[in-house]
Amino acid sequence: MSGGVSTGGSTCAPSGPRETDRVAIVVAPSAAARLAAARAWLDARPLDAEVVVIAASRESGDEIVRDDVAAHGARFGTTRTTLGRIAGVLAAPTLAARGCVPASALSLDAVAARAVHQLIGARRLRYFAPVASRPGFPLAVARTMAELRVNGITAEMLAALPTVGPDLAVLAAEAASELDAAGLADRAAVFAAAVAAAETTPPP
């Protein structure tokens, strides 16, 4: 890979590229400004350079490359992918060694539903007890647990919170247990494995 460009949004005012080796980090609240920076970065690469374009979706990556090809001619050695897909590729060997597979959104919803069912049966929920049996509660739990795990929030951290903390902690612990029992890796686990693989020497 010859380099990379990140075009994440920010509420800060646009700042120019900060060069670190061959990586340019562009911070701008405007999507047009970020796309312009990405196109300029790609334009600066030779047409036969090995380049990986990582975009929010495969379609958006295709669009950037297509615009470049229309303006400058055919490219060779250009790969388009998404952050989730490249994380999955990097994480695959580690997950396979653990006997795990990435979980789909439907699988995560099912895991949350089972975790809620187990906790209701064991009468371990207090704060959420009045609403835990409602149809939308497991889906809300699945989304909440996904956000917490991606941000590295553990059950122990949640247990220290007042009022709602103990219920969130048991939900987090039960969901993690169900994921382990099913051999499933959620987004947080996939990205953690991908980061670990990317930091290995030599890289995969």
Beta strands, then each sheet from edge to edge (+ up, - down):
strand 1: 4-6
strand 2: 15-20
strand 3: 23-27
strand 4: 51-55
strand 5: 78-82
strand 6: 101-102
strand 7: 184-185
sheet 1: 1+ 3+ 2-
sheet 2: 4+ 5+
sheet 3: 6+ 7+
end
